[in-house]
Amino acid sequence: LVDELRRGYTKPPEKVLYIVPTPIGNAEDITLRALKILDSVDIVACEDTRHTGLLLSRYGIKTRRIAYNDYSTISARGKLIRSLLKGSSIALVSDSGTPLISDPGYKLIKEAIEAKISIAALPGPSAPITALVCAGLPPDKFFFTGFLPNSGAARQRALENLSSVSVTSILLEAPHRLRRTLSDLLAHLGNRDTAIVRELSKVHEQIERGSLSELLDQLQNTADRLRGEFIVVLGPPTKDQIQTHRNKQMAESKLLLHDALQTMNTKAAIQHVAKSTGLSKRLIYKQALELKS
């Protein structure tokens, strides 16, 4: 296949950094353009050179590979930037899917743009988008949040922020944390319609659909045997869930405002509560009038 593509090759333009998606499971999901770029650039910057090497060898591609991820040193990133400025063309890949989407690459792209290096992004495989379109939930508007923080206040804030999102939401999760995450989502967001997807495009691809409580029940006896990375697609909240969340927000802001008014003047208290809750100052001003009366 690559031999056929080579017949029509022209050398890639100099000083171009290509963002090249690679398959999320099935190696045949790579595009013809991606193969052409990977075969003809000067360097492939890989999250893992061995992992990418398996993909490239499958198609007879022998382009030089360099390890690069967002934990690489500043000097490693600088070497790639200098190579580009000297006229090299580089393809950036992650282990699977589209680089930068919960994968390394952002720091390199940012520095390349600052150095006025051309960026070319190829369309291709993306696990969150693939999960969204097969979930059976509204896909017209969606929010991708990646992995939730593991614990503590950061996790609570992330769940609280997610509860205010009124569109379909997409999360990533590891198997050993899946059951706990579903329980937290149920507690904070209500019993949403949900799809759990794993092993996308692979032999054992699996999609489970139902409410959060139903999916939790299904996991009761299988949580210890789960394997692979999971994608959780949450349907948007119902009108009742939106109203419940709004009532909870208003009750919490009223308590916060009550405490703030003990030590601040009305204007300062309103500003403080608005900043803390994200609610409008107009709404909080009404609450202040109610409390004063």
GUDRENBA-586090 format. One record per residue: residue in three letters; residue number from 1; z, y, x of N, C-alpha, C in turn. Coordinates in Angstrom, 1 decimal. Each point is the difference from the previous one (the first is absolute). Layout:
   drenlum   zalo      nzz      nyy      nxx     cazz     cayy     caxx      czz      cyy      cxx
       ala    NUM        Z        Y        X        Z        Y        X        Z        Y        X
...
This chain:
   drenlum   zalo      nzz      nyy      nxx     cazz     cayy     caxx      czz      cyy      cxx
       leu      1      0.0     -1.2      0.8      0.0      1.2     -0.8      0.0      1.3      0.9
       val      2      0.9      0.0      1.0      0.0      1.1      0.8     -1.2      0.2      0.9
       asp      3     -0.6     -1.2      0.4     -1.3      0.1      0.7     -1.1      0.7     -0.8
       glu      4      0.0     -0.3     -1.3     -0.9      0.6     -0.9      0.2      1.5     -0.1
       leu      5      1.3      0.4     -0.1      0.4      1.4     -0.1     -0.4      0.8      1.3
       arg      6      0.1     -0.7      1.1     -0.3      0.7      1.3     -1.4      0.4      0.1
       arg      7     -0.9     -0.6     -0.7     -1.4      0.4      0.1     -0.3      1.4     -0.5
       gly      8      0.9      0.5     -0.9     -0.2      1.3     -0.5      1.0      1.0      0.5
       tyr      9      0.7     -0.4      1.1      1.0      0.9      0.5     -0.5      1.3      0.6
       thr     10      0.8      1.0     -0.2     -0.2      1.2      0.9      1.5      0.2      0.5
       lys     11      0.1      0.5      1.2      1.3      0.2      0.6      0.8      1.1     -0.9
       pro     12      1.3     -0.3     -0.3      0.8      0.9     -0.7      0.0      1.4      0.6
       pro     13      0.1      1.1     -0.7      0.2      1.3      0.6      1.2      0.1      0.9
       glu     14     -0.1      0.8      1.0      1.1      0.2      1.0      1.1      0.7     -0.7
       lys     15      1.2     -0.2      0.5      1.2      0.8     -0.4      0.3     -0.2     -1.5
       val     16     -0.1     -1.2     -0.5      0.3     -0.3     -1.4      1.1     -1.1      0.0
       leu     17      1.0      0.3     -0.8      1.0     -1.0     -0.3     -0.2     -0.6     -1.4
       tyr     18     -0.3     -1.3      0.0     -0.3     -0.7     -1.3      1.3     -0.6     -0.5
       ile     19      0.3      0.2     -1.3      1.1     -0.8     -0.7     -0.7     -1.1     -0.7
       val     20      0.3     -1.3      0.5     -0.7     -1.1     -0.5      0.9     -1.0     -0.7
       pro     21     -0.2     -0.2     -1.3      0.8     -1.0     -0.7     -0.4     -1.4      0.3
       thr     22      1.0     -0.9      0.1     -0.3     -1.4      0.3      0.5     -0.8     -1.2
       pro     23     -0.4     -1.3     -0.1      0.4     -0.8     -1.2      1.5     -0.1     -0.1
       ile     24      0.5     -0.1     -1.3      1.4     -0.2     -0.3      0.4     -1.5      0.0
       gly     25     -1.0     -0.8      0.0      0.2     -1.5     -0.1     -1.3     -0.7      0.4
       asn     26     -0.9      0.0     -0.9     -1.3     -0.7      0.2     -0.9      0.8      1.0
       ala     27     -0.3     -0.7      1.1     -0.7      0.6      1.1     -1.4      0.5     -0.5
       glu     28     -0.5     -0.6     -1.0     -1.4      0.4     -0.5      0.0      1.3     -0.7
       asp     29      1.2      0.6     -0.2      0.0      1.3     -0.7     -0.3      1.2      0.8
       ile     30     -0.3     -0.2      1.3     -0.4      1.1      0.9     -1.4      0.5     -0.4
       thr     31     -0.2      1.3      0.1     -1.3      0.5     -0.3     -1.0     -0.1      1.1
       leu     32     -1.3      0.1     -0.3     -1.0      0.0      1.0      0.1      1.2      0.9
       arg     33      0.3      1.1     -0.6      0.2      1.3      0.9      1.2     -0.2      0.9
       ala     34      1.1     -0.6     -0.5      1.1     -0.1      0.9     -0.3     -0.9      1.2
       leu     35     -0.8     -1.1     -0.3     -0.4     -0.9      1.1     -0.8      0.8      1.0
       lys     36     -0.9      0.8     -0.5     -0.9      0.7      0.9      0.8      1.0      0.9
       ile     37      0.9      0.7     -0.6      0.8      1.0      0.7      0.9     -0.7      1.1
       leu     38      0.6     -1.1     -0.4      0.9     -0.7      0.9     -0.8     -0.6      1.2
       asp     39     -1.2     -0.4     -0.3     -0.8     -0.6      1.1     -0.6      1.1      0.9
       ser     40     -0.2      1.2     -0.5     -0.7      1.0      0.8      0.8      1.1      0.6
       val     41      1.3      0.2     -0.4      0.8      1.0      0.6      0.4     -0.4      1.4
       asp     42      0.6      0.9      0.8      0.4     -0.3      1.3      1.4     -0.7      0.0
       ile     43      0.9      0.4     -0.9      1.3     -0.6      0.0      0.4     -0.2     -1.5
       val     44      0.8     -1.2     -0.2      0.6     -0.2     -1.2      1.5      0.1      0.2
       ala     45      0.7      1.0     -0.6      1.4      0.2      0.1      0.7     -0.8     -1.1
       cys     46      0.8     -1.0      0.4      0.5     -1.0     -1.0      1.5      0.1     -0.1
       glu     47      0.5     -0.3     -1.2      1.5     -0.2     -0.2      0.5     -1.2      0.9
       asp     48     -0.8     -1.1      0.0      0.3     -1.2      0.8     -1.3     -0.5      0.5
       thr     49     -0.2      0.1      1.3     -1.3     -0.4      0.6     -0.3     -1.5     -0.3
       arg     50      1.0     -0.9      0.0     -0.3     -1.4     -0.2     -0.4     -0.2     -1.4
       his     51      0.6      0.6     -1.0     -0.3     -0.1     -1.4     -1.5      0.4     -0.2
       thr     52     -0.3      1.2      0.4     -1.3      0.6     -0.1     -1.0     -0.9      0.7
       gly     53      0.4     -0.5      1.2     -0.9     -0.8      0.8     -0.5     -1.2     -0.8
       leu     54      0.8     -0.6     -0.8     -0.4     -1.2     -0.8     -1.1      0.4     -1.0
       leu     55      0.1      1.2     -0.6     -1.0      0.5     -0.9     -1.3      0.3      0.7
       leu     56      0.1      0.7      1.2     -1.2      0.4      0.7     -0.7     -1.3      0.6
       ser     57      0.7     -0.9      0.5     -0.6     -1.2      0.5     -0.7     -0.8     -1.0
       arg     58      0.5      0.0     -1.3     -0.7     -0.7     -1.1     -1.5      0.5     -0.1
       tyr     59     -0.2      1.3      0.3     -1.3      0.6     -0.2     -0.7      0.2      1.3
       gly     60      0.5     -0.5      1.1     -0.6      0.1      1.3      0.0      1.4      0.6
       ile     61      1.1      0.8     -0.4      0.1      1.3      0.5      0.9      0.1      1.2
       lys     62     -0.4      0.6      1.1      0.7      0.0      1.3      0.5      1.4      0.4
       thr     63      0.0      0.9     -0.9      0.4      1.4      0.4      1.4      0.0      0.6
       arg     64      0.2      0.8      1.0      1.3      0.2      0.6      1.1      0.4     -1.0
       arg     65      1.1     -0.7      0.1      1.1      0.3     -0.9      1.2      0.6      0.7
       ile     66      0.6      1.0     -0.6      1.2      0.6      0.5      1.1      0.0     -1.0
       ala     67      1.2     -0.4      0.3      1.2      0.0     -0.9      0.4      1.5     -0.3
       tyr     68      0.1      0.3     -1.3      0.5      1.3     -0.4      0.6     -0.1     -1.4
       asn     69      1.2      0.6     -0.1      0.7      0.1     -1.3      0.8      1.3      0.1
       asp     70      0.6      0.4     -1.1      0.8      1.3      0.0      1.2     -0.1      0.8
       tyr     71      0.4     -1.1      0.6      1.1     -0.1      0.9     -0.4      0.0      1.4
       ser     72     -1.3      0.1      0.2     -0.5      0.1      1.4      0.4      1.3      0.6
       thr     73      0.0      0.1      1.3      0.5      1.2      0.7     -1.0      1.1     -0.2
       ile     74      0.5      1.2      0.2     -0.8      1.2     -0.1     -1.2     -0.1      1.1
       ser     75      0.3     -0.6      1.1     -1.0     -0.1      1.0     -1.1     -0.9     -0.4
       ala     76      0.4     -1.1     -0.7     -1.1     -1.0     -0.5     -0.9      0.7     -1.0
       arg     77      0.6      0.9     -0.9     -0.8      0.7     -0.9     -0.9      1.0      0.7
       gly     78      0.6      0.6      1.0     -0.7      1.0      0.8     -1.2     -0.6      0.7
       lys     79      0.1     -1.2      0.5     -1.1     -0.7      0.6     -1.2     -0.2     -0.9
       leu     80      0.3     -0.3     -1.3     -1.1     -0.2     -1.0     -0.6      1.3     -0.3
       ile     81      0.8      1.1     -0.1     -0.6      1.3     -0.3     -0.9      0.5      1.2
       arg     82      0.5     -0.3      1.2     -0.8      0.4      1.2     -1.3     -0.8      0.0
       ser     83      0.0     -1.3     -0.3     -1.2     -0.8      0.0     -1.0      0.6     -1.0
       leu     84      0.5      0.4     -1.2     -0.9      0.6     -1.0     -0.6      1.3      0.5
       leu     85      0.8      0.8      0.6     -0.5      1.3      0.5     -1.0     -0.2      1.1
       lys     86      0.1     -1.1      0.7     -1.0     -0.2      1.1     -1.3     -0.6     -0.5
       gly     87      0.0     -0.3     -1.4     -1.2     -0.5     -0.6      0.0     -1.4     -0.5
       ser     88      1.2     -0.7      0.1      0.1     -1.4     -0.6      0.0      0.1     -1.5
       ser     89     -0.4     -1.1     -0.6      0.2     -0.2     -1.4      1.1     -1.1     -0.2
       ile     90      0.9      0.2     -0.9      1.1     -1.0     -0.2      0.1     -0.3     -1.5
       ala     91      0.3     -1.3     -0.2      0.3     -0.5     -1.4      1.5     -0.3     -0.1
       leu     92      0.7      0.6     -0.9      1.4     -0.3     -0.3      0.1     -1.0     -1.1
       val     93      0.7     -1.2      0.3      0.3     -1.0     -1.0      1.4     -0.3     -0.1
       ser     94      0.5     -0.5     -1.1      1.3     -0.6     -0.1     -0.1     -1.5     -0.2
       asp     95      1.1     -0.7     -0.1     -0.1     -1.5     -0.1     -0.8     -0.4     -1.3
       ser     96      0.2      0.8     -1.0     -0.8     -0.3     -1.3      0.0      1.2     -0.8
       gly     97     -1.1      0.1     -0.8     -0.1      1.2     -0.9     -0.5      1.2      0.7
       thr     98      0.3      1.2     -0.7     -0.4      1.3      0.5      1.1      0.6      0.8
       pro     99     -0.3      0.4      1.3      1.0      0.7      0.8      0.5      1.2     -0.7
       leu    100      1.3      0.3      0.4      0.8      1.1     -0.5      0.6     -0.3     -1.4
       ile    101     -0.5     -0.9     -0.8      0.6     -0.3     -1.3      1.1     -1.0      0.2
       ser    102      1.2      0.5      0.3      1.2     -0.8      0.4     -0.3     -0.8      1.3
       asp    103     -0.9      0.6      0.8     -0.4     -0.6      1.3     -0.1      1.1      1.0
       pro    104      0.0     -0.3      1.3     -0.1      1.0      1.0     -1.3      0.8      0.0
       gly    105      0.0      1.2      0.6     -1.2      0.7      0.2      0.2      1.5     -0.2
       tyr    106      0.9      0.4     -0.8      0.1      1.4     -0.4      0.1      1.0      1.2
       lys    107      0.9     -0.4      1.0      0.3      0.9      1.1     -1.3      0.2      0.8
       leu    108     -0.8     -1.1      0.2     -1.2      0.0      0.8     -1.0      0.9     -0.8
       ile    109     -0.2     -0.2     -1.3     -0.9      0.8     -0.7      0.3      1.5      0.0
       lys    110      1.3      0.3     -0.1      0.5      1.4      0.0     -0.4      0.6      1.3
       glu    111      0.3     -0.6      1.1     -0.3      0.5      1.4     -1.5      0.2      0.2
       ala    112     -0.8     -1.0     -0.5     -1.4      0.1      0.1     -0.6      1.2     -0.7
       ile    113      0.5      0.2     -1.2     -0.4      1.2     -0.8      0.4      1.3      0.8
       glu    114      1.2      0.0      0.5      0.4      1.2      0.8     -0.9      0.3      1.2
       ala    115     -0.5     -1.2      0.6     -0.9      0.1      1.1     -1.5      0.3     -0.4
       lys    116     -0.2      0.2     -1.3     -1.3      0.2     -0.6     -1.0     -1.2      0.3
       ile    117      0.6     -1.2     -0.1     -0.8     -1.2      0.1     -0.4     -0.4     -1.4
       ser    118     -1.3     -0.5     -0.1     -0.5     -0.4     -1.4      0.7     -1.3     -0.4
       ile    119      0.3      0.0     -1.3      0.7     -1.2     -0.6     -1.0     -0.6     -1.0
       ala    120     -0.2     -1.3      0.0     -0.9     -0.6     -1.0      0.8     -1.2     -0.6
       ala    121      0.3      0.1     -1.3      0.7     -1.0     -0.7     -0.9     -0.9     -0.8
       leu    122      0.1     -1.3      0.3     -0.9     -1.0     -0.8      0.8     -0.5     -1.2
       pro    123     -0.7     -0.2     -1.1      0.7     -0.6     -1.2      0.1     -1.5      0.3
       gly    124      1.0     -0.6     -0.7      0.2     -1.4      0.2      1.2     -0.5     -0.6
       pro    125      0.5     -1.2      0.4      1.1     -0.7     -0.6      1.3      0.9      0.0
       ser    126      0.8     -0.1     -1.1      1.3      0.7     -0.1      0.8     -0.8     -0.9
       ala    127      1.1     -0.6      0.5      0.9     -0.9     -0.9      0.5      0.8     -1.2
       pro    128      0.6      1.2      0.1      0.5      0.7     -1.2     -1.1      0.2     -1.1
       ile    129     -1.2      0.4      0.4     -1.0      0.3     -1.0     -0.5     -1.4     -0.6
       thr    130     -0.1     -1.0      0.8     -0.4     -1.3     -0.5      1.0     -0.5     -1.0
       ala    131      1.3      0.2      0.3      1.1     -0.4     -1.0     -0.1      0.8     -1.2
       leu    132     -0.2      1.3      0.1     -0.1      0.9     -1.2     -1.0     -0.5     -1.0
       val    133     -1.2     -0.3      0.5     -1.1     -0.3     -0.9      0.1     -1.3     -0.6
       cys    134      0.8     -0.9      0.5      0.2     -1.4     -0.6      1.3     -0.1     -0.8
       ala    135      0.8      1.1      0.0      1.3     -0.1     -0.6      0.0      0.0     -1.5
       gly    136     -1.1      0.6     -0.6      0.0      0.1     -1.4      0.8      1.2     -0.6
       leu    137      0.3      1.0      0.9      0.8      1.1     -0.4     -0.9      1.3      0.2
       pro    138      0.4      1.1     -0.7     -0.9      1.2      0.1     -0.3      0.4      1.4
       pro    139     -1.3      0.0      0.4     -0.4      0.4      1.4     -0.5      1.4      0.2
       asp    140     -0.1      0.8     -1.1     -0.6      1.3      0.1      0.8      1.0      0.8
       lys    141      1.3     -0.1      0.0      0.9      0.8      0.9      1.0     -1.0      0.5
       phe    142      0.3      0.2      1.3      1.0     -0.9      0.6      0.7      0.7      1.2
       phe    143      1.2     -0.6      0.3      0.8      0.6      1.1      0.4     -1.2      0.9
       phe    144     -0.4      0.2      1.3      0.3     -1.1      1.0      1.1      0.5      0.9
       thr    145      1.1     -0.9      0.0      1.2      0.4      0.7      0.3     -0.9      1.2
       gly    146     -0.8     -1.0      0.2      0.3     -0.9      1.2      1.3     -0.7     -0.2
       phe    147      0.7     -0.2      1.1      1.3     -0.7      0.0      1.1      0.9     -0.3
       leu    148      0.9     -0.4     -0.9      1.2      0.7     -0.3      1.0      0.0      1.2
       pro    149      0.8      1.0      0.3      1.0     -0.1      1.0      0.9     -1.2     -0.2
       asn    150      0.5     -0.6      1.0      0.8     -1.3     -0.1      1.3      0.2     -0.8
       ser    151      0.7      1.1      0.2      1.3      0.1     -0.6      0.5      1.5      0.0
       gly    152      1.2      0.2     -0.5      0.7      1.3      0.1     -0.6      1.1     -0.9
       ala    153      0.3      1.2      0.4     -0.3      1.2     -0.8     -1.5      0.1      0.0
       ala    154     -0.7     -0.3      1.1     -1.5      0.1      0.0     -0.7     -0.9     -1.1
       arg    155      0.6     -1.2     -0.1     -0.6     -0.9     -1.1      0.3      0.6     -1.4
       gln    156      1.2      0.5     -0.2      0.3      0.5     -1.3     -0.8      1.2     -0.3
       arg    157     -0.3      0.9      1.0     -0.8      1.1     -0.3     -1.5     -0.4     -0.3
       ala    158     -0.5     -1.0      0.7     -1.3     -0.5     -0.2     -0.2     -0.6     -1.4
       leu    159      1.0     -0.7     -0.5      0.0     -0.6     -1.3      0.1      1.1     -1.1
       glu    160      0.8      1.0      0.3      0.1      1.1     -0.9     -1.3      0.8     -0.1
       asn    161     -0.6      0.2      1.1     -1.3      0.7      0.0     -1.1     -0.8     -0.8
       leu    162      0.1     -1.4      0.2     -1.0     -0.8     -0.6      0.2     -0.1     -1.5
       ser    163      1.3      0.2     -0.5      0.2      0.0     -1.4     -0.6      1.2     -0.7
       ser    164     -0.3      1.0      0.7     -0.6      1.2     -0.6     -1.5      0.0      0.1
       val    165     -0.6     -1.0      0.6     -1.5     -0.1      0.1     -0.5     -0.6     -1.4
       ser    166     -0.9      0.7     -0.6     -0.5     -0.4     -1.3     -1.3     -0.8      0.0
       val    167     -0.4     -0.5      1.2     -1.3     -0.7      0.1      0.3     -1.4      0.6
       thr    168     -1.0     -0.8      0.1      0.1     -1.3      0.6      0.5      0.1      1.5
       ser    169      0.9     -0.7      0.4      0.6      0.1      1.4     -0.3     -1.3      0.8
       ile    170     -0.2      0.1      1.3     -0.3     -1.2      0.8      1.0      0.0      1.2
       leu    171      0.6     -1.1      0.2      1.0     -0.2      1.1     -0.4     -1.2      0.8
       leu    172      0.5      0.0      1.2     -0.2     -1.2      0.9      1.4     -0.5      0.2
       glu    173      0.1     -1.4      0.1      1.3     -0.6      0.2      0.0     -1.3      0.8
       ala    174      1.0     -0.2      0.8      0.1     -1.3      0.7      0.6     -1.1     -0.9
       pro    175     -0.3     -1.2      0.2      0.5     -1.1     -0.9      1.5     -0.1     -0.1
       his    176      0.8      0.3      1.1      1.4     -0.2     -0.1      0.7      1.2     -0.7
       arg    177     -0.7      1.1     -0.2      0.5      1.1     -0.8     -0.5      0.2     -1.4
       leu    178     -1.0     -0.9     -0.4     -0.7      0.2     -1.2      0.9      0.0     -1.2
       arg    179      0.9     -1.0     -0.1      0.8     -0.1     -1.2      1.0      1.2     -0.1
       arg    180      0.6      0.4      1.1      0.8      1.2      0.0     -0.7      1.2     -0.5
       thr    181     -1.2      0.2      0.5     -0.8      1.2     -0.3     -0.4      0.0     -1.5
       leu    182     -0.3     -1.2     -0.6     -0.4      0.0     -1.4      1.3      0.3     -0.8
       ser    183      1.2     -0.5      0.4      1.2      0.3     -0.7      0.3      1.5      0.0
       asp    184     -0.2      0.6      1.2      0.2      1.5      0.1     -1.0      0.8     -0.9
       leu    185     -1.2     -0.5      0.0     -1.0      0.7     -0.8      0.3     -0.1     -1.5
       leu    186      0.5     -1.2     -0.4      0.4     -0.2     -1.4      1.1      0.9     -0.4
       ala    187      1.0      0.2      0.9      1.2      0.8     -0.2     -0.3      1.5     -0.1
       his    188     -0.9      0.4      0.9     -0.3      1.5      0.1     -1.2      0.4     -0.9
       leu    189     -1.0     -0.9     -0.2     -1.2      0.4     -0.7     -0.1     -0.6     -1.4
       gly    190      0.8     -0.9     -0.4     -0.2     -0.7     -1.3     -0.9     -1.2      0.1
       asn    191     -0.2     -0.7     -1.1     -0.7     -1.3      0.1     -1.5      0.3     -0.2
       arg    192     -0.6      0.4      1.2     -1.4      0.3      0.0     -0.9     -1.2      0.0
       asp    193     -1.3      0.1     -0.5     -1.0     -1.0      0.2     -0.3      0.1      1.5
       thr    194     -0.2     -1.2      0.6     -0.1     -0.1      1.4     -0.9     -1.2      0.4
       ala    195     -0.6      0.1      1.2     -0.8     -1.1      0.6      0.5     -0.1      1.4
       ile    196      0.2     -1.3      0.4      0.4     -0.3      1.4     -1.2     -0.8      0.6
       val    197     -0.5      0.5      1.1     -1.2     -0.5      0.6      0.3     -0.5      1.5
       arg    198     -0.5     -1.1      0.4      0.2     -0.4      1.4     -1.2     -0.8      0.4
       glu    199     -0.2     -0.1      1.3     -1.0     -0.8      0.7     -1.4      0.4     -0.6
       leu    200     -0.2      1.3     -0.2     -1.3      0.5     -0.5     -1.2     -0.5      0.8
       ser    201     -1.0     -0.5     -0.6     -1.3     -0.5      0.6      0.2     -1.2      0.8
       lys    202      1.2     -0.6      0.0      0.2     -1.3      0.7      0.0     -1.2     -0.9
       val    203      0.1     -1.1      0.6     -0.1     -1.3     -0.8      1.1      0.0     -1.1
       his    204      1.2      0.4      0.4      1.1     -0.1     -1.0      0.3      1.4     -0.6
       glu    205     -1.0      0.7     -0.3      0.2      1.3     -0.7      0.7     -0.3     -1.3
       gln    206      1.0      0.9     -0.3      0.8     -0.2     -1.2      0.3      1.4     -0.6
       ile    207     -0.1      0.0     -1.4      0.3      1.2     -0.7      0.8     -0.3     -1.2
       glu    208      1.2      0.5     -0.1      0.9     -0.2     -1.1      0.2      1.3     -0.8
       arg    209     -0.2     -0.1     -1.3      0.1      1.2     -0.8      1.1     -0.2     -1.1
       gly    210      0.7      1.1     -0.4      1.0     -0.1     -1.0      0.9      1.2      0.1
       ser    211      1.1      0.0     -0.7      1.0      1.1      0.1      0.8     -0.2      1.3
       leu    212      0.7      1.0      0.5      0.9     -0.2      1.1      1.0     -1.1     -0.2
       ser    213      0.6      0.0     -1.2      1.0     -1.0     -0.3     -0.6     -1.4      0.0
       glu    214     -1.2     -0.2     -0.5     -0.6     -1.3     -0.1     -0.4     -0.5      1.4
       leu    215     -0.5      0.9      0.9     -0.3     -0.4      1.3      1.2     -0.3      0.9
       leu    216      1.1      0.7     -0.3      1.3     -0.3      0.7      0.5     -1.4     -0.4
       asp    217     -0.2     -0.4     -1.3      0.4     -1.3     -0.4     -0.9     -1.1      0.6
       gln    218     -1.3      0.3      0.2     -0.8     -1.0      0.7      0.3     -0.2      1.4
       leu    219      0.6      1.1      0.7      0.3     -0.1      1.4      1.4     -0.7      0.2
       gln    220      0.7     -0.3     -1.1      1.4     -0.5      0.1      0.1     -1.2      0.9
       asn    221     -1.0     -0.9     -0.1      0.1     -1.3      0.7     -1.0     -0.1      1.2
       thr    222     -0.7      1.1      0.2     -1.0      0.0      1.1      0.2      1.0      1.1
       ala    223      1.0      0.9     -0.1      0.1      1.1      0.9      0.1     -0.5      1.4
       asp    224      0.7     -1.1      0.3      0.1     -0.5      1.4     -1.2     -0.6      0.6
       arg    225     -1.1     -0.2     -0.9     -1.2     -0.7      0.5     -1.2      1.0      0.1
       leu    226      0.3      1.2     -0.3     -1.1      1.0      0.0     -0.6      0.3      1.4
       arg    227     -1.3      0.1      0.1     -0.6      0.3      1.3     -1.1      1.1     -0.2
       gly    228     -0.3      0.7      1.1     -1.0      1.0      0.0      0.5      1.4     -0.4
       glu    229     -0.8      1.0      0.2      0.3      1.3     -0.5     -0.4      0.2     -1.4
       phe    230      0.9      0.6     -0.8     -0.2      0.2     -1.4     -0.3      1.5     -0.4
       ile    231     -0.8      0.1     -1.0     -0.4      1.3     -0.5      0.5      0.0     -1.5
       val    232      0.8      1.0     -0.3      0.6      0.2     -1.3     -0.7      1.2     -0.7
       val    233     -0.6     -0.3     -1.1     -0.7      1.1     -0.8      0.8      0.2     -1.3
       leu    234      0.5      1.2     -0.1      0.8      0.3     -1.2     -0.8      0.9     -1.0
       gly    235      0.0     -0.5     -1.3     -0.6      0.8     -1.0      0.7      1.4     -0.2
       pro    236     -0.7      0.9     -0.6      0.7      1.3     -0.3      1.1     -0.1     -1.0
       pro    237      0.9      0.9     -0.1      1.1     -0.1     -0.9     -0.5      0.2     -1.5
       thr    238      0.7     -0.6     -0.9     -0.2      0.2     -1.4      0.5      1.4     -0.4
       lys    239     -0.3      0.5     -1.2      0.6      1.3     -0.4      1.5     -0.1     -0.1
       asp    240      0.5     -1.1     -0.5      1.5     -0.2     -0.1      0.6      0.1      1.4
       gln    241     -0.6     -0.7      1.0      0.5      0.0      1.4      0.0      1.4      0.6
       ile    242     -1.1      0.8     -0.3     -0.1      1.3      0.5      1.1      0.9     -0.6
       gln    243      0.3     -0.2     -1.3      1.0      0.8     -0.7      1.4     -0.4      0.5
       thr    244      0.2     -1.3      0.3      1.3     -0.5      0.5      0.2      0.6      1.4
       his    245     -1.0      0.0      0.8      0.1      0.6      1.3      0.3      1.5      0.0
       arg    246     -0.7      0.7     -0.9      0.2      1.4     -0.2      1.5      0.4     -0.5
       asn    247      0.5     -0.8     -0.9      1.3      0.2     -0.5      1.1     -0.2      1.1
       lys    248     -0.3     -1.1      0.9      0.9     -0.2      1.1      0.0      1.1      1.0
       gln    249     -1.2      0.5      0.3     -0.2      1.2      0.9      0.8      1.2     -0.5
       met    250     -0.2      0.3     -1.3      0.7      1.1     -0.6      1.5     -0.1      0.0
       ala    251      0.5     -1.2     -0.3      1.4     -0.2      0.0      0.6      0.1      1.5
       glu    252     -0.7     -0.5      0.9      0.4      0.1      1.4      0.0      1.5      0.5
       ser    253     -1.1      0.7     -0.4     -0.1      1.4      0.4      1.1      0.9     -0.6
       lys    254      0.4     -0.4     -1.2      1.1      0.7     -0.7      1.3     -0.1      0.7
       leu    255      0.3     -1.2      0.4      1.2     -0.3      0.8      0.0      0.8      1.3
       leu    256     -1.1     -0.1      0.7     -0.2      0.7      1.3      0.2      1.5     -0.2
       leu    257     -0.6      0.5     -1.1      0.1      1.5     -0.3      1.4      0.4     -0.3
       his    258      0.7     -0.8     -0.7      1.4      0.2     -0.4      0.8      0.2      1.3
       asp    259     -0.2     -0.9      0.9      0.8      0.1      1.3     -0.4      1.2      0.8
       ala    260     -1.3      0.3      0.0     -0.5      1.1      0.8      0.5      1.3     -0.5
       leu    261      0.1      0.2     -1.3      0.5      1.2     -0.6      1.5      0.3      0.3
       gln    262      0.7     -1.0      0.5      1.4      0.2      0.4      0.1      0.8      1.3
       thr    263     -1.0      0.0      0.8      0.1      0.6      1.3     -1.2      1.0      0.3
       met    264     -1.0      0.1     -0.9     -1.1      0.9      0.2     -0.2      0.9     -1.3
       asn    265     -0.8      1.1      0.3     -0.4      0.8     -1.2     -1.1     -0.8     -0.7
       thr    266     -0.4      0.5     -1.2     -1.0     -0.8     -0.8     -1.3     -0.1      0.7
       lys    267     -0.5      1.0      0.6     -1.3      0.0      0.6      0.0     -1.0      1.2
       ala    268      1.0      0.0      0.8      0.1     -0.9      1.2      0.1     -1.4     -0.5
       ala    269      0.8     -0.3     -1.1      0.2     -1.3     -0.5     -1.3     -0.6     -0.5
       ile    270     -0.7      0.9     -0.8     -1.3     -0.5     -0.5     -1.0     -0.4      1.1
       gln    271     -0.1      0.9      1.0     -0.8     -0.3      1.2      0.4     -1.3      0.7
       his    272      1.2     -0.2      0.1      0.6     -1.2      0.7     -0.4     -1.3     -0.8
       val    273      0.2      0.1     -1.3     -0.2     -1.2     -0.8     -1.6     -0.3     -0.1
       ala    274     -0.7      1.1     -0.1     -1.5     -0.2     -0.1     -0.5     -0.7      1.3
       lys    275      0.5      0.5      1.1     -0.4     -0.6      1.3      0.4     -1.5      0.1
       ser    276      1.2     -0.3     -0.5      0.6     -1.3      0.1     -0.7     -1.0     -0.9
       thr    277     -0.4      0.4     -1.2     -0.5     -0.9     -1.0     -1.5      0.0     -0.2
       gly    278     -0.7      1.2      0.4     -1.4      0.1     -0.2     -0.3      0.5     -1.4
       leu    279      1.0      0.3     -0.8     -0.2      0.5     -1.4     -0.3      1.5      0.1
       ser    280     -0.7      0.5     -1.0     -0.3      1.4      0.0      1.2      0.9     -0.2
       lys    281      0.0      1.2      0.6      1.1      0.9     -0.2      0.2      0.4     -1.4
       arg    282     -1.1      0.1     -0.8      0.1      0.4     -1.4      0.9     -1.0     -0.8
       leu    283     -0.3     -1.3      0.3      0.8     -1.0     -0.7      1.5      0.1      0.4
       ile    284      0.2      0.2      1.3      1.4      0.0      0.5      0.7      1.3     -0.5
       tyr    285     -0.8      1.1     -0.2      0.6      1.2     -0.5      0.5     -0.2     -1.4
       lys    286     -0.8     -0.8     -0.8      0.4     -0.3     -1.4      1.3     -0.8      0.0
       gln    287      0.1     -0.9      1.0      1.3     -0.8      0.1      1.1      0.9      0.4
       ala    288     -0.2      1.0      0.9      1.0      0.9      0.3      0.6      0.8     -1.1
       leu    289     -1.0      0.4     -0.9      0.4      0.8     -1.2      0.9     -0.9     -0.9
       glu    290     -0.4     -1.3     -0.2      0.7     -0.9     -0.8      1.4     -0.2      0.5
       leu    291      0.1     -0.2      1.4      1.3     -0.2      0.6      0.9      1.2     -0.2
       lys    292     -0.5      1.2      0.2      0.7      1.2     -0.2      0.5      0.2     -1.4
       ser    293     -0.8     -0.4     -1.0      0.4      0.2     -1.4      1.0     -1.0     -0.4
